[in-house]
Amino acid sequence: MVKNKRVIIENVLTVTMNEKNEIDEFTIIIEGEKISSLYKTGAGHTIKKKKNDYIIEGKHRIAIPGLFNGHVHSDITLARGLGDGLTLYEQDNDSFVSRKKWFRNELDREARYHSKLLQYVEAIKGGTTFLCDVPFWHYGDDLPGPFKRTGIKGAVVLDYRKDFLSGVEVEKEAYYDTAINLKENGYIPIVEGPAEETYDIKLLEKLMRRAEELDTFIQMHLAETTWRVKIIEKRFGKRPVMFLNDEGFLNRRVIGSHGVYLNDEEIGIIKDTGARIINCPTAEMKISDGIAPVVKLLRQSVPTGIGTDGALWNDSADMFSEMKSLMLLQRVTYGASSIDAYSCLYSATLGSARVFGLDHELGSIETGKRACIALIDFNKPHLVPVYNGKMSNVLQTIISCVRASDVDTVLVDGKIIVERGRLNTVDENELLHKCQEMGINRFRDLDFNA
């Protein structure tokens, strides 16, 4: 891994995502963790190179801000492909998945750890530099481990229960120790809120106090499915957003996951309270949740990001696929011109950075921001031609044509984590061998009818 050197990305077609929405050829100079300079090619700047500069040639590459995966359950990655053809309600209540207790026995501590590593490696090789992990089970002090090993940045949503199936709560002191340990290691601890079917006013108040004391966010599933909305309506006589708002619970700390069933009035409330939304377009399709009104959220300037969700609901951590799914779902619902390619990329970069309160340091390629950058190799049959002038197809190509495997180089805080497609932090072959072996041993002979 290259470190302690100045990194120069020369003459690279750059999608800055800055206020001017500049797309042009730039030379990007990185010193330490941050972008120190950004020079437009042909503008007459002379860059004095130093002996130890590390030069990356920008030819046939597109630089974009590192992507955010705003919602992923990484500890279940080894269960990839299971639970297919089931709605979330079926998975929760009466299916192979629920009977196997979400594979709690198969996914022991070792399997969960390797599930995380596998998910993080897939993510970072596909240009994701920040992910928000939502574990099913409480881990304690070893949560920073997979982040450190892979080099990816992110947040962890901490469940208030030791095991979500038993409902037994984590002792408050242990909970705070875990959160502080994450923070001290450079990651964001986020408080997990209850699912809608278990909303309880006293519990919500307790968890909000934790978020306030830790000065962080609280993430909770919000208006995700019709059956969850109906549960709240039956119990409280109101839809979820109305209930939370009337209880004084909605504020800038609240990150609502999914947000599929939001009406116009509720979107206005979310905007006014400062709450934010992470949607998972592919997962919403796969488990037949529905189509979130992302277009309306963006038009109201609600901080909105996207994520992939976990293996049971998506099977992939490809954020380029996620951006394309977002575009297609919104267009088939609201019209062909309802959302443009820029808005899709925004949702996975600067928009998601806003959700996590990081837009002042991440989400765009600008001087002074942290150097989290992905380089796409576009010299491929499914991407050529790429051009940018009076007419540009760069954004459309990124959203409609690029795949995670087209990412060539990834920098996280100035460190080159992926170089020419090769991961510099983890022995990928060893990890793949281990995960393949573990997957076979734990899942191949499971009785689907048991």
PLY file of the C-alpha trace (Angstrom):
ply
format ascii 1.0
element vertex 450
property float x
property float y
property float z
element edge 449
property int vertex1
property int vertex2
end_header
0.00 0.00 0.00
1.39 3.39 -0.99
1.60 5.82 1.93
3.66 8.73 3.18
4.14 9.93 -0.39
2.48 12.60 -2.45
0.09 10.94 -4.89
-0.54 12.63 -8.22
-3.33 11.48 -10.53
-2.41 13.07 -13.85
-4.83 14.32 -16.49
-7.83 12.26 -15.44
-11.38 12.89 -16.57
-12.92 13.91 -13.25
-16.51 14.05 -12.06
-15.99 16.45 -9.18
-19.54 16.62 -7.73
-18.59 20.14 -6.59
-21.00 23.09 -6.48
-20.35 23.86 -10.16
-20.88 20.20 -11.10
-17.62 20.35 -13.01
-16.66 17.46 -15.25
-13.31 18.03 -16.85
-9.77 16.74 -17.12
-7.83 17.50 -13.95
-4.59 16.63 -12.25
-5.34 15.71 -8.64
-2.60 16.13 -6.04
-2.98 14.28 -2.75
-0.86 14.90 0.30
-1.48 12.79 3.36
-5.20 12.09 3.75
-6.43 15.06 1.74
-6.62 16.53 -1.73
-4.14 19.40 -1.63
-4.57 20.72 -5.18
-6.77 20.28 -8.21
-5.51 21.67 -11.53
-7.49 21.73 -14.74
-5.52 20.27 -17.63
-4.39 22.92 -20.09
-4.96 25.81 -17.68
-1.26 26.65 -17.59
-0.35 25.24 -14.18
3.13 23.81 -13.84
3.40 21.01 -11.31
6.84 20.58 -9.83
7.24 16.89 -9.27
9.24 15.51 -6.38
11.45 12.46 -6.25
9.08 10.43 -4.11
5.85 11.41 -5.87
3.69 8.47 -6.79
2.22 9.08 -10.25
-1.03 7.56 -11.48
-1.68 8.02 -15.19
-5.22 9.20 -15.82
-5.53 8.16 -19.46
-8.66 6.11 -20.17
-9.86 6.63 -16.62
-12.69 8.50 -14.92
-12.21 9.75 -11.36
-15.29 9.85 -9.17
-15.70 10.43 -5.42
-15.56 7.22 -3.42
-19.02 5.69 -3.21
-21.12 5.30 -0.05
-23.06 2.13 0.69
-25.50 3.52 3.23
-27.12 0.30 4.47
-25.68 -3.22 4.43
-25.97 -6.26 6.70
-22.48 -7.63 6.14
-22.45 -10.40 8.74
-24.84 -12.49 6.62
-22.82 -12.39 3.37
-21.99 -16.12 3.45
-25.76 -16.78 3.19
-25.69 -15.25 -0.29
-28.46 -16.62 -2.50
-30.60 -18.05 0.31
-34.10 -16.84 1.02
-34.70 -16.10 -2.65
-38.28 -15.68 -3.79
-39.51 -14.65 -0.35
-40.93 -11.36 0.80
-39.55 -9.81 3.97
-42.71 -10.82 5.82
-42.24 -14.44 4.75
-38.58 -14.38 5.73
-39.53 -12.96 9.12
-42.46 -15.21 9.92
-42.83 -18.51 8.12
-40.06 -19.73 5.88
-36.79 -21.60 5.72
-35.08 -18.37 6.82
-37.19 -17.89 9.95
-37.09 -21.60 10.82
-33.29 -21.48 10.65
-33.36 -18.35 12.84
-31.63 -16.31 10.16
-28.84 -18.91 10.07
-27.71 -18.01 13.57
-26.13 -21.44 14.09
-24.48 -21.62 10.68
-23.17 -18.06 10.95
-21.08 -18.44 14.08
-18.62 -15.75 15.14
-15.92 -16.92 12.72
-18.35 -17.07 9.81
-19.72 -13.61 10.57
-16.23 -12.15 10.69
-15.36 -13.63 7.31
-18.75 -12.53 5.97
-17.79 -8.99 6.89
-14.35 -9.24 5.29
-15.88 -10.66 2.11
-18.50 -7.90 1.94
-15.94 -5.16 2.61
-13.54 -6.52 -0.02
-16.31 -6.72 -2.61
-17.38 -3.19 -1.74
-13.99 -1.52 -1.84
-12.95 -3.25 -5.06
-16.13 -1.80 -6.58
-15.27 1.78 -5.63
-17.06 1.97 -2.28
-14.94 3.80 0.28
-17.55 4.19 3.05
-20.19 1.73 4.17
-22.72 1.69 6.97
-22.80 -1.79 8.44
-25.91 -3.01 10.26
-24.97 -6.22 12.12
-27.63 -8.66 13.24
-25.68 -9.62 16.31
-23.72 -7.62 18.90
-19.94 -7.94 18.61
-18.17 -5.81 21.17
-14.55 -4.79 20.69
-13.81 -6.61 17.42
-16.05 -4.44 15.18
-13.19 -2.21 13.93
-11.19 -5.26 12.79
-12.62 -5.82 9.28
-12.53 -2.08 8.59
-8.87 -1.90 9.54
-7.90 -5.01 7.59
-9.51 -3.86 4.35
-8.92 -0.10 4.66
-12.54 0.90 4.07
-14.15 3.63 6.17
-17.60 3.59 7.65
-20.18 3.39 10.37
-21.66 0.58 12.45
-25.27 0.52 13.60
-25.29 -0.95 17.11
-28.32 -3.00 18.07
-29.52 -2.48 21.62
-30.04 -6.26 21.85
-27.41 -9.00 22.14
-29.50 -11.08 19.79
-32.40 -9.58 17.89
-34.21 -12.94 18.04
-34.16 -13.17 21.83
-34.65 -9.48 22.55
-32.16 -9.58 25.44
-30.63 -6.12 25.71
-26.94 -5.29 25.83
-25.86 -3.82 29.16
-25.65 -0.04 28.85
-21.99 0.13 29.91
-20.96 -2.51 27.39
-22.98 -0.73 24.69
-21.25 2.57 25.34
-17.82 0.88 25.49
-18.42 -0.58 22.03
-19.57 2.76 20.63
-16.62 4.65 22.09
-14.18 2.01 20.81
-15.54 2.50 17.29
-15.28 6.26 17.56
-11.72 6.13 18.89
-10.75 3.96 15.91
-12.16 6.48 13.43
-15.54 4.89 12.70
-19.04 6.19 13.39
-21.17 4.37 15.96
-24.88 4.69 15.19
-27.70 3.69 17.51
-30.05 1.04 16.14
-33.73 1.82 16.54
-36.50 -0.79 16.73
-38.30 -2.16 13.71
-41.76 -0.71 13.20
-43.53 -3.77 14.57
-41.76 -3.23 17.91
-42.13 0.55 18.26
-42.42 1.49 21.92
-42.41 5.08 23.18
-40.22 4.45 26.22
-37.74 2.41 24.17
-37.60 5.11 21.49
-36.94 7.76 24.14
-34.15 5.68 25.69
-32.46 5.07 22.37
-32.69 8.72 21.38
-30.97 9.66 24.65
-28.17 7.29 23.70
-27.81 8.94 20.32
-27.69 12.35 21.98
-25.16 11.26 24.60
-22.95 9.70 21.94
-23.58 12.68 19.63
-24.50 10.44 16.74
-27.42 9.20 14.62
-30.16 6.69 15.23
-31.00 4.42 12.30
-34.35 2.69 12.09
-36.47 1.03 9.45
-39.13 3.52 8.39
-42.21 3.01 6.21
-40.50 0.03 4.62
-43.46 -2.24 3.85
-47.24 -2.03 3.71
-47.63 -4.55 6.52
-45.33 -2.58 8.81
-47.20 0.64 8.08
-50.47 -1.13 8.90
-49.09 -2.36 12.23
-48.37 1.23 13.31
-51.74 2.45 12.06
-53.51 -0.27 14.02
-51.54 0.31 17.25
-51.34 4.10 17.25
-53.96 5.25 14.74
-51.29 6.99 12.66
-48.77 6.23 9.95
-45.14 5.78 11.11
-43.85 9.26 10.21
-46.85 10.93 11.80
-46.50 8.86 14.96
-42.78 9.58 15.33
-43.27 13.28 14.62
-46.14 13.64 17.09
-43.98 11.99 19.75
-41.24 14.55 19.06
-38.91 11.82 17.87
-38.08 12.96 14.34
-35.03 15.22 14.11
-31.70 15.53 12.31
-30.33 12.45 14.11
-32.86 10.07 12.56
-31.83 8.04 9.52
-34.84 6.22 8.13
-33.97 3.04 6.26
-35.88 2.27 3.04
-38.64 4.94 3.24
-40.69 3.17 0.60
-44.19 4.23 1.70
-43.90 7.97 2.25
-46.63 10.33 1.07
-46.13 14.00 0.21
-47.11 15.24 3.66
-44.66 12.85 5.31
-41.87 13.92 2.99
-42.55 17.50 4.06
-42.32 16.48 7.72
-39.05 14.66 7.12
-37.66 17.75 5.42
-38.81 20.10 8.18
-37.42 17.93 10.99
-34.04 17.37 9.33
-34.42 13.58 9.23
-32.82 11.68 6.39
-33.41 8.56 4.28
-31.33 5.66 2.95
-33.09 3.65 0.25
-32.07 0.24 -1.14
-33.55 0.07 -4.66
-32.41 -3.44 -5.65
-33.48 -4.98 -2.35
-36.87 -3.28 -2.58
-37.34 -4.98 -5.94
-35.98 -8.38 -4.93
-38.25 -8.82 -1.90
-41.14 -6.91 -3.50
-41.19 -4.07 -0.99
-42.13 -1.37 -3.48
-40.69 1.78 -5.00
-39.61 4.64 -2.75
-40.38 8.25 -3.82
-36.69 9.13 -4.10
-37.43 11.68 -6.82
-39.70 13.58 -4.42
-37.19 13.33 -1.57
-34.46 14.80 -3.76
-36.72 17.58 -5.02
-37.41 18.54 -1.40
-33.65 18.49 -0.64
-34.10 15.76 1.97
-30.66 14.21 2.65
-31.04 10.98 0.71
-28.60 8.16 0.04
-28.69 4.59 -1.18
-27.37 1.22 -0.06
-27.37 -2.40 -1.15
-28.83 -4.06 1.97
-27.56 -7.57 2.79
-27.00 -10.77 0.87
-30.49 -12.20 1.52
-32.08 -9.17 -0.11
-29.67 -8.23 -2.86
-26.81 -10.76 -3.23
-24.47 -8.01 -4.42
-22.55 -5.00 -3.10
-22.22 -3.39 -6.55
-23.10 0.27 -6.05
-23.06 0.94 -9.79
-25.82 -1.61 -10.18
-27.60 0.10 -7.29
-27.41 3.51 -8.98
-28.77 2.04 -12.21
-31.61 0.36 -10.32
-32.43 3.67 -8.69
-32.60 5.39 -12.06
-34.75 2.73 -13.71
-37.20 2.37 -10.82
-37.75 6.11 -10.55
-38.18 6.51 -14.30
-40.65 3.66 -14.70
-42.68 5.19 -11.85
-42.36 8.95 -12.37
-41.35 9.32 -16.02
-38.28 9.09 -18.24
-37.07 12.56 -17.31
-37.89 12.36 -13.60
-34.35 11.63 -12.46
-31.06 12.25 -14.23
-27.75 10.44 -14.03
-26.23 13.18 -11.88
-28.90 12.68 -9.19
-28.20 8.94 -9.13
-24.48 9.50 -8.65
-25.24 12.23 -6.12
-27.26 9.74 -4.06
-24.23 7.44 -3.79
-21.71 10.22 -3.11
-22.49 13.70 -1.83
-26.10 12.86 -0.96
-25.06 9.93 1.21
-22.27 12.03 2.73
-24.99 14.50 3.80
-26.97 11.66 5.40
-24.00 10.80 7.63
-23.01 14.41 8.27
-19.80 14.06 6.27
-20.45 16.28 3.26
-17.91 18.82 4.52
-15.12 16.26 4.08
-16.36 13.55 1.68
-18.65 13.07 -1.30
-16.86 15.25 -3.85
-13.41 15.74 -5.33
-12.32 19.15 -4.08
-9.27 20.76 -2.53
-9.24 20.20 1.22
-11.50 17.16 1.20
-10.38 13.69 2.19
-8.90 11.81 -0.73
-11.47 9.05 -1.15
-11.50 8.49 -4.90
-12.34 5.67 -7.31
-10.85 5.45 -10.81
-12.87 3.71 -13.50
-11.09 2.12 -16.46
-13.35 3.00 -19.38
-11.18 1.50 -22.14
-13.57 -1.41 -22.50
-16.10 -2.48 -25.16
-19.14 -1.82 -22.97
-17.97 1.70 -22.06
-16.36 3.24 -25.16
-16.89 5.92 -26.42
-16.62 8.32 -23.50
-16.52 12.03 -24.31
-16.97 15.35 -22.58
-17.39 18.67 -24.36
-20.42 20.60 -25.51
-22.03 17.19 -25.46
-21.07 14.79 -22.66
-22.03 11.19 -22.00
-19.85 10.73 -18.91
-22.59 10.66 -16.27
-24.88 8.50 -18.35
-22.04 6.04 -18.95
-21.26 5.81 -15.24
-24.86 5.09 -14.28
-25.99 2.95 -17.22
-22.86 1.10 -18.30
-20.17 0.91 -15.59
-19.88 -2.20 -13.44
-18.09 -2.64 -10.15
-15.44 -4.70 -11.96
-14.52 -1.64 -14.06
-13.03 0.07 -11.00
-9.29 0.11 -11.47
-7.91 2.04 -8.50
-9.34 3.09 -5.14
-7.87 5.56 -2.66
-9.13 5.91 0.89
-7.84 8.91 2.80
-4.95 9.14 0.37
-3.89 5.49 0.67
-4.03 3.36 -2.45
-6.13 0.40 -1.36
-6.87 -1.02 -4.80
-4.32 -0.68 -7.59
-4.89 -1.93 -11.12
-7.69 -4.07 -9.74
-5.50 -5.65 -7.09
-6.33 -5.28 -3.41
-3.33 -4.15 -1.39
-4.66 -4.83 2.11
-6.03 -8.38 2.21
-4.86 -11.63 0.62
-7.89 -11.94 -1.61
-7.22 -15.49 -2.81
-6.83 -16.73 0.75
-10.07 -14.98 1.78
-12.03 -16.37 -1.17
-10.76 -19.89 -0.51
-11.73 -19.63 3.15
-15.19 -18.20 2.44
-15.90 -20.78 -0.26
-14.96 -23.56 2.12
-17.02 -22.10 4.96
-20.04 -21.58 2.72
-19.99 -25.16 1.49
-19.54 -26.61 4.96
-22.31 -24.56 6.52
-24.97 -24.33 3.83
-24.67 -26.96 1.10
-26.38 -29.75 3.04
-29.02 -27.69 4.85
-32.51 -29.15 4.60
-34.72 -26.46 3.13
-37.79 -28.10 4.66
-36.34 -28.50 8.15
0 1
1 2
2 3
3 4
4 5
5 6
6 7
7 8
8 9
9 10
10 11
11 12
12 13
13 14
14 15
15 16
16 17
17 18
18 19
19 20
20 21
21 22
22 23
23 24
24 25
25 26
26 27
27 28
28 29
29 30
30 31
31 32
32 33
33 34
34 35
35 36
36 37
37 38
38 39
39 40
40 41
41 42
42 43
43 44
44 45
45 46
46 47
47 48
48 49
49 50
50 51
51 52
52 53
53 54
54 55
55 56
56 57
57 58
58 59
59 60
60 61
61 62
62 63
63 64
64 65
65 66
66 67
67 68
68 69
69 70
70 71
71 72
72 73
73 74
74 75
75 76
76 77
77 78
78 79
79 80
80 81
81 82
82 83
83 84
84 85
85 86
86 87
87 88
88 89
89 90
90 91
91 92
92 93
93 94
94 95
95 96
96 97
97 98
98 99
99 100
100 101
101 102
102 103
103 104
104 105
105 106
106 107
107 108
108 109
109 110
110 111
111 112
112 113
113 114
114 115
115 116
116 117
117 118
118 119
119 120
120 121
121 122
122 123
123 124
124 125
125 126
126 127
127 128
128 129
129 130
130 131
131 132
132 133
133 134
134 135
135 136
136 137
137 138
138 139
139 140
140 141
141 142
142 143
143 144
144 145
145 146
146 147
147 148
148 149
149 150
150 151
151 152
152 153
153 154
154 155
155 156
156 157
157 158
158 159
159 160
160 161
161 162
162 163
163 164
164 165
165 166
166 167
167 168
168 169
169 170
170 171
171 172
172 173
173 174
174 175
175 176
176 177
177 178
178 179
179 180
180 181
181 182
182 183
183 184
184 185
185 186
186 187
187 188
188 189
189 190
190 191
191 192
192 193
193 194
194 195
195 196
196 197
197 198
198 199
199 200
200 201
201 202
202 203
203 204
204 205
205 206
206 207
207 208
208 209
209 210
210 211
211 212
212 213
213 214
214 215
215 216
216 217
217 218
218 219
219 220
220 221
221 222
222 223
223 224
224 225
225 226
226 227
227 228
228 229
229 230
230 231
231 232
232 233
233 234
234 235
235 236
236 237
237 238
238 239
239 240
240 241
241 242
242 243
243 244
244 245
245 246
246 247
247 248
248 249
249 250
250 251
251 252
252 253
253 254
254 255
255 256
256 257
257 258
258 259
259 260
260 261
261 262
262 263
263 264
264 265
265 266
266 267
267 268
268 269
269 270
270 271
271 272
272 273
273 274
274 275
275 276
276 277
277 278
278 279
279 280
280 281
281 282
282 283
283 284
284 285
285 286
286 287
287 288
288 289
289 290
290 291
291 292
292 293
293 294
294 295
295 296
296 297
297 298
298 299
299 300
300 301
301 302
302 303
303 304
304 305
305 306
306 307
307 308
308 309
309 310
310 311
311 312
312 313
313 314
314 315
315 316
316 317
317 318
318 319
319 320
320 321
321 322
322 323
323 324
324 325
325 326
326 327
327 328
328 329
329 330
330 331
331 332
332 333
333 334
334 335
335 336
336 337
337 338
338 339
339 340
340 341
341 342
342 343
343 344
344 345
345 346
346 347
347 348
348 349
349 350
350 351
351 352
352 353
353 354
354 355
355 356
356 357
357 358
358 359
359 360
360 361
361 362
362 363
363 364
364 365
365 366
366 367
367 368
368 369
369 370
370 371
371 372
372 373
373 374
374 375
375 376
376 377
377 378
378 379
379 380
380 381
381 382
382 383
383 384
384 385
385 386
386 387
387 388
388 389
389 390
390 391
391 392
392 393
393 394
394 395
395 396
396 397
397 398
398 399
399 400
400 401
401 402
402 403
403 404
404 405
405 406
406 407
407 408
408 409
409 410
410 411
411 412
412 413
413 414
414 415
415 416
416 417
417 418
418 419
419 420
420 421
421 422
422 423
423 424
424 425
425 426
426 427
427 428
428 429
429 430
430 431
431 432
432 433
433 434
434 435
435 436
436 437
437 438
438 439
439 440
440 441
441 442
442 443
443 444
444 445
445 446
446 447
447 448
448 449
